[in-house]
Each structure stands twice: as C-alpha cells, then as structure tokens.
C-alpha cells in the first residue's frame, strides 16, 4: 500500500505547471482570494489590463486592415491570411471574460478535487501506475502544445526578417514589414516605430495563444484527477464485498457499512466536482468548438493557397495547435463520460447478490445514477466527446471546400 499523498503531490505539481501560464497573463489562481468578487480579483492586475490593451489594439488594427483591404481590392489570399489571426484575437476576449467570470468557481473546483483526494483510500501499486499514466498524458498534452505554440510564434516572428532578407538580395533595398497585417494611424515603415510595433505584435500573438491554451491546460489537469477518482471509486466498489466462491449471504459489519456510505458520499462529491467543471467550461467549450472549425479551415486554406513558403510555413504549427487543443478537450470529455459510467459496471462485478437487502437497494440506486454519464458540454448544445471532434473536422472540411471554390472562382 502507498499513502494517497502521492496523488496530492502530483496534483500540486500539475497545478504549478498550469499556474506558470496564468502568471504570464497575470491571472494567478490564488485560493486566498476565493471570497473576493470577480472585480476585486482583477481590478489591480495591471499587467493583465496591459496585456489585454495590447491584444485589442492589434485586434482593432486587424479589423481595420480587413475592412480597408476588402474595399481597396486586396487579393482573396491576403484577406484569408488575416482570417485565423483575427478570429483568434476576437475569441480570446470572450475566453478571457469567461475565465475571469468563473474565477471563484475555478477555485471551488480545485478545492473540491483536493477534498476528494483527502477522502481517497491508500493506493496500491496498480493505482499509482494508472495515475502516473494519466498524468503522463497530461504532460504530453501540455508540453506538445507549448512547443508547437513557441514554434508557431517564432515562425511568424521570422517572416519579416526572411522577407526583408529576400528583398535586399533581389533589389538591394530593405523594405520594413511586420508579421501580421494590422492598420496603424502612422507609417510602420518608419524605423523609429517599426521595432516597437514588431514587439507589440509578437507580444499580442503570445497573449492570444496563452489565453487560448491556459484555460485548456487547467481543464486537462482537473479532468486527469477526476478520472483517477472515478477509477478509485470503481475499484473500491468491486472489492466492497469480500470475494467468495460460495453463494452464502454476506452480512456487512459496521465498518464495511461505514465504508459503503463513504463510497456513496465520494460519488456524490465527484458528481458535484464534474458539474463544477462543466459550469466553468460550458461557455468556453462552445466557443472552442465554433472557432476550431473556423481556425482549422482558414489555416488549412492558407497552407494550401499561399505560394510563398515563408508566409505559408508558419501556419502549419498554428494548424496543429488548433487541432490538438480541441482534440485533448474532446479526449478528456470522452474519458470522463467513460469512467463515470464504469461505476455501474463495477456494481455488477461486485458480489452484490451476497449483500443485505438494504445494501442491494442502495447499490441499485447507485447503479441507476451511474448509467447517466457525467459529462462536459458546449453550453448544453452538444456533449464534449470524440464525436464532437469528428464533427469539428467535418465542419472544417466543409468550410475549407467552400473557401477553395470561392478562391478558384
């Protein structure tokens, strides 16, 4: 047997990894502020407001460039080049709003998971192996997306230097360009302004990616340990009645009756925990589902249609990041559904027919409740699962085909 503090340690380490991204946004999850209102939590976070100002300055400039470009006859490819960037920037404002709005509920969710961990039994080697496997998947998701994010931002950051280098090689002149199409009320080719605007655009791109990924990392972390709690609950239910080959009725002693009541209590708290996770992420899940289809469509089209490799290549990591971010959300939604319904299977696997009538009745109710899966939703429009991911890919392909036909015509 191993004490359950390995679970709390791994959860604390996972939360530290998530907190690193929130600190850059200046939206640290401080449990000491759980009683403060939403406004009290953010009003003195000057770095947060500064980051949002830079992001929205770029968003307004992109929207202005798009309007001007459409009215002055910019090419279809140039307009589509801006599509993923503008979509992500607009979506980040909503994602950030949802994150701040549910900040207190997020702290309640974290506290709820810690409460469940304090109620966990001692872990066996198989439990630790299962837990470490789930935590490994979490870190694979986080590190993969973080690396892709860094590669993508770096790629966009190199575009101006590659373009200026090629321009100098062919014409002998250097024309200052920027990573993104943004309209400014001054001349961005002026060397006095160009370095400042370049840094502003790159920082805004970093903020946009962090606002997209940081809440997702938190969802991955919480889901990982919720899944493990369902695993423990299933194992405890299977072993609640000692195994016997005989069919003699087994009368539970007071200790086992107490243990059974604790299992029921843990199941109730686990359902509340999933409901909290669903409440926190319901709105952002809907937004993620919608924008993922648009982002995958636009980025895929840009990779295919843009002939200049220096401009097309940065969209490849951007496309991969979009797909993996929503894939892992759907993966964890599917796993929560799978493991929550496995409780019902555990009841059938235990020797329920040897228990007292009162216990059998409680097991029946527990089985009926477990057949209704705990799940994440996209604002009740759709359950988050692998089916959602396939629908997103299908919708993206439809949009992509439409863009392709418009481009050809």
C-alpha positions in Angstrom: 0.0 0.0 0.0 1.1 3.6 -0.7 -0.3 6.6 1.0 -2.5 8.8 -1.1 -0.3 11.8 -0.7 1.4 10.9 -4.0 -1.9 11.9 -5.6 -1.9 15.3 -3.9 1.7 15.8 -4.8 1.2 15.1 -8.5 -1.9 17.4 -8.5 0.1 20.2 -6.9 2.8 19.8 -9.5 0.3 19.8 -12.3 -1.3 23.0 -10.9 2.1 24.6 -10.7 2.6 23.9 -14.4 -0.8 25.4 -15.2 -0.1 28.4 -12.9 3.0 29.3 -14.9 0.8 30.2 -17.9 -1.7 32.1 -15.8 1.1 34.1 -14.2 2.2 35.4 -17.5 -1.4 36.6 -18.1 -1.4 38.0 -14.5 -4.4 35.8 -13.7 -2.9 33.6 -11.0 -5.3 31.2 -9.3 -4.9 32.3 -5.7 -7.1 30.3 -3.3 -6.7 33.0 -0.7 -8.8 35.3 -2.9 -11.7 32.8 -3.2 -14.1 35.1 -1.2 -13.3 38.2 -3.3 -15.6 39.3 -6.1 -14.6 39.0 -9.7 -14.0 42.7 -10.0 -11.9 42.7 -6.8 -9.7 39.9 -8.3 -8.8 41.7 -11.5 -9.1 45.5 -10.9 -5.5 45.9 -9.6 -3.9 43.4 -12.0 -2.2 46.0 -14.1 -0.2 43.5 -16.2 -3.5 41.8 -17.2 -5.1 45.0 -18.3 -1.9 46.0 -20.2 -1.8 42.6 -22.0 -5.5 43.0 -22.9 -4.9 46.5 -24.2 -2.0 45.4 -26.4 -4.1 42.4 -27.7 -7.2 44.6 -28.5 -5.0 47.3 -30.1 -3.9 44.6 -32.5 -7.4 43.3 -32.9 -8.8 46.7 -33.9 -6.0 47.2 -36.3 -6.5 43.8 -37.9 -10.2 44.5 -38.3 -9.5 47.9 -39.8 -7.0 46.4 -42.2 -9.5 43.8 -43.3 -12.2 46.4 -44.0 -9.8 48.6 -45.9 -8.4 45.6 -47.7 -11.8 44.5 -48.8 -12.7 48.0 -50.0 -9.5 48.6 -51.9 -9.4 45.2 -53.7 -6.8 43.2 -51.8 -6.4 39.7 -53.0 -8.5 36.8 -51.6 -5.4 35.2 -50.2 -4.3 38.3 -48.4 -7.8 38.6 -46.8 -7.7 34.9 -45.8 -4.2 35.3 -44.4 -5.7 37.6 -41.7 -8.6 35.2 -41.0 -7.1 32.9 -38.4 -5.3 35.8 -36.5 -8.4 38.0 -36.3 -10.7 35.1 -35.3 -8.3 34.0 -32.5 -7.9 37.6 -31.2 -11.7 38.2 -31.1 -12.3 34.8 -29.5 -9.6 35.5 -26.8 -11.6 38.4 -25.5 -14.6 36.0 -24.8 -12.4 33.3 -23.4 -10.7 35.8 -21.1 -14.1 37.1 -20.0 -15.4 33.6 -19.2 -12.2 32.8 -17.3 -12.5 35.9 -15.1 -16.2 35.4 -14.7 -15.8 31.9 -13.3 -12.6 32.6 -11.3 -14.3 31.9 -8.0 -15.9 28.7 -9.3 -12.5 27.6 -10.6 -11.1 27.9 -7.1 -14.1 25.9 -5.7 -13.3 23.2 -8.3 -9.7 22.9 -7.2 -10.7 22.8 -3.6 -13.3 20.1 -4.4 -10.7 18.0 -6.1 -8.4 18.3 -3.0 -11.3 17.3 -0.8 -11.8 14.2 -2.8 -8.1 13.4 -2.6 -8.3 13.7 1.2 -11.0 11.0 1.2 -9.1 8.6 -1.1 -8.1 5.3 0.3 -4.5 4.1 0.4 -3.2 3.5 -3.1 -2.0 0.2 -4.4 0.8 -0.2 -7.0 -1.8 -0.6 -9.8 -3.5 2.7 -8.7 -0.2 4.5 -8.8 0.6 3.1 -12.2 -2.8 4.2 -13.5 -2.4 7.7 -12.0 1.1 8.2 -13.4 -0.1 7.0 -16.8 -2.9 9.7 -16.8 -0.5 12.4 -15.5 1.9 11.4 -18.3 -0.8 12.1 -20.9 -1.5 15.4 -19.3 2.2 16.5 -19.5 2.4 15.2 -23.1 -0.6 17.4 -24.0 0.8 20.5 -22.2 4.4 20.2 -23.5 3.4 19.3 -27.0 1.0 22.3 -27.3 3.6 24.6 -25.6 6.4 23.6 -28.0 4.0 24.0 -31.0 3.0 27.4 -29.7 6.6 28.5 -29.4 7.5 27.2 -32.9 4.4 28.9 -34.4 5.1 32.3 -32.8 8.8 32.1 -33.7 7.9 31.3 -37.3 5.6 34.3 -37.6 8.3 36.4 -35.9 10.9 35.4 -38.5 8.6 36.3 -41.5 9.7 40.0 -41.6 13.4 39.1 -41.5 13.1 36.5 -44.2 11.0 38.8 -46.4 13.4 41.7 -45.8 16.4 39.5 -46.5 15.0 38.2 -49.8 14.0 41.8 -50.7 17.6 43.0 -50.1 19.0 40.1 -52.0 16.9 40.7 -55.1 16.7 44.6 -55.2 19.4 45.8 -52.8 16.9 47.6 -50.8 15.3 46.8 -47.4 11.6 47.3 -47.0 10.4 47.1 -43.4 7.5 44.7 -43.0 5.6 43.2 -40.0 4.5 39.7 -39.1 0.8 40.5 -39.3 -1.5 42.7 -41.4 -2.5 45.5 -39.0 -3.6 49.0 -39.9 -2.0 51.8 -37.8 -2.6 55.5 -37.9 1.1 56.1 -38.7 3.8 54.9 -41.0 5.0 51.5 -39.8 7.9 51.5 -42.3 9.5 54.3 -40.2 12.5 52.8 -38.4 11.6 54.8 -35.3 8.2 53.0 -35.0 9.0 49.6 -36.5 10.8 47.9 -33.6 8.1 49.0 -31.1 5.3 47.8 -33.4 7.1 44.5 -34.1 7.4 43.8 -30.3 3.8 44.7 -29.8 2.6 42.3 -32.5 4.7 39.4 -31.2 3.6 40.0 -27.6 -0.1 40.2 -28.7 0.4 36.9 -30.5 1.9 35.3 -27.4 -1.0 36.6 -25.3 -3.6 35.3 -27.8 -2.0 31.8 -27.7 -1.8 31.8 -23.8 -5.4 32.9 -23.4 -6.4 30.0 -25.7 -4.2 27.4 -24.1 -4.0 28.3 -20.4 -7.7 27.5 -19.6 -7.4 24.3 -21.6 -4.4 23.2 -19.5 -6.4 23.7 -16.4 -9.2 21.6 -17.8 -6.7 18.9 -18.7 -5.3 18.9 -15.2 -8.6 18.8 -13.4 -10.0 16.1 -15.7 -6.9 13.9 -15.2 -7.5 13.7 -11.4 -11.3 13.5 -11.7 -10.8 10.4 -14.0 -8.5 8.9 -11.4 -11.1 9.4 -8.7 -13.6 7.5 -10.8 -11.0 4.8 -11.2 -10.6 4.5 -7.4 -14.3 4.5 -6.8 -14.8 1.7 -9.3 -12.0 -0.4 -7.7 -13.5 0.2 -4.1 -17.0 -0.8 -5.3 -15.7 -4.1 -6.9 -14.0 -5.0 -3.6 -16.6 -3.8 -1.2 -17.8 -7.3 -0.6 -15.0 -9.9 0.0 -14.9 -12.4 -2.8 -16.2 -15.9 -2.1 -17.0 -18.9 -4.3 -20.0 -19.8 -2.2 -23.3 -18.0 -2.6 -23.8 -17.6 1.1 -25.3 -14.3 2.1 -22.6 -11.9 3.4 -23.7 -9.6 6.2 -21.7 -6.4 6.2 -20.3 -5.4 9.6 -20.4 -1.8 10.8 -17.0 -0.9 9.4 -18.0 -2.1 5.9 -21.3 -0.3 6.1 -19.4 2.9 7.0 -17.1 2.3 4.1 -20.0 1.8 1.8 -21.6 5.1 2.9 -18.2 6.8 2.3 -18.2 5.4 -1.2 -21.7 6.9 -1.8 -20.6 10.2 -0.4 -17.4 10.2 -2.6 -19.6 9.5 -5.6 -21.9 12.4 -4.8 -18.9 14.8 -4.3 -17.4 13.5 -7.6 -20.6 14.3 -9.5 -20.6 17.8 -7.9 -17.0 18.2 -9.0 -17.8 17.3 -12.6 -20.8 19.7 -12.5 -18.4 22.5 -11.4 -16.0 21.7 -14.2 -19.0 21.7 -16.7 -20.2 25.0 -15.3 -16.8 26.7 -15.6 -16.1 25.4 -19.1 -19.6 25.2 -20.7 -19.4 28.6 -22.5 -15.7 28.4 -23.4 -16.2 24.8 -24.8 -18.9 26.1 -27.1 -16.6 28.9 -28.3 -13.8 26.5 -28.7 -15.9 24.2 -30.8 -17.1 27.1 -33.0 -13.7 28.8 -33.5 -11.8 25.5 -34.0 -13.8 24.8 -37.2 -13.0 28.3 -38.5 -9.4 28.3 -37.5 -8.7 24.8 -38.9 -10.5 25.9 -42.1 -8.6 29.2 -42.6 -5.2 27.8 -41.6 -5.6 24.8 -43.8 -6.5 27.0 -46.7 -3.6 29.3 -46.1 -1.1 26.4 -46.1 -2.6 25.2 -49.4 -3.1 28.5 -51.2 -0.2 30.7 -50.3 2.6 30.1 -52.7 5.3 31.9 -50.7 6.8 29.3 -48.4 8.0 31.9 -45.9 4.4 33.0 -45.4 2.8 29.6 -45.6 5.0 27.6 -43.3 4.1 29.4 -40.0 0.5 28.3 -40.5 1.5 24.6 -40.1 2.2 24.8 -36.4 -0.8 27.0 -36.0 -3.0 24.4 -37.7 -1.5 21.6 -35.5 -2.0 23.7 -32.3 -5.7 24.3 -33.2 -6.4 20.6 -33.8 -4.5 19.3 -30.8 -6.0 21.8 -28.4 -9.6 20.9 -29.2 -8.7 17.2 -29.6 -7.5 17.0 -26.0 -10.6 18.8 -24.7 -12.7 16.2 -26.5 -10.4 13.4 -25.3 -10.9 14.4 -21.6 -14.7 14.9 -22.1 -14.9 11.4 -23.6 -12.8 9.9 -20.8 -15.0 11.5 -18.1 -18.1 10.0 -19.7 -16.4 6.6 -20.0 -15.1 6.4 -16.4 -18.3 7.8 -14.8 -20.4 5.1 -16.4 -17.9 2.4 -15.4 -19.2 2.8 -11.8 -22.3 0.9 -12.9 -20.2 -1.9 -14.4 -18.3 -2.1 -11.1 -21.6 -2.7 -9.2 -22.4 -5.6 -11.5 -18.9 -7.0 -11.0 -19.1 -7.0 -7.2 -20.8 -9.8 -5.3 -24.0 -7.7 -4.8 -26.2 -10.8 -4.6 -24.5 -11.7 -1.3 -25.2 -8.4 0.4 -28.1 -7.5 2.7 -31.3 -6.2 1.1 -30.7 -2.6 2.3 -27.3 -2.6 0.7 -28.6 -4.1 -2.5 -31.2 -1.3 -2.7 -28.5 1.3 -2.3 -26.4 -0.4 -4.9 -29.3 -0.4 -7.3 -29.8 3.4 -6.9 -26.1 3.9 -7.3 -26.1 1.8 -10.5 -29.1 3.7 -12.0 -27.4 7.1 -11.3 -24.1 5.9 -12.8 -25.8 4.9 -16.0 -26.3 8.6 -16.6 -22.8 9.8 -17.6 -21.1 12.8 -16.1 -20.1 14.9 -19.0 -18.8 18.2 -20.2 -21.0 20.2 -22.6 -20.8 23.0 -25.1 -23.4 25.2 -23.3 -25.8 22.2 -23.5 -25.8 22.3 -27.3 -23.5 19.3 -27.5 -21.7 16.8 -25.3 -17.9 17.1 -25.5 -16.5 13.7 -26.7 -14.7 12.2 -29.7 -17.9 12.6 -31.7 -17.6 16.3 -31.2 -14.1 16.2 -32.6 -15.2 14.3 -35.7 -18.0 16.9 -36.2 -15.5 19.7 -36.0 -13.2 18.1 -38.6 -16.2 17.5 -40.8 -17.4 21.2 -40.5 -13.9 22.4 -41.1 -13.7 20.4 -44.3 -17.0 21.9 -45.5 -15.8 25.4 -44.9 -12.4 24.6 -46.5 -14.2 23.3 -49.6 -16.3 26.5 -49.7 -13.2 28.7 -49.5 -11.4 26.7 -52.1 -14.3 27.0 -54.6 -14.5 30.8 -53.9 -10.8 31.1 -54.5 -10.9 29.2 -57.8 -13.9 31.3 -59.0 
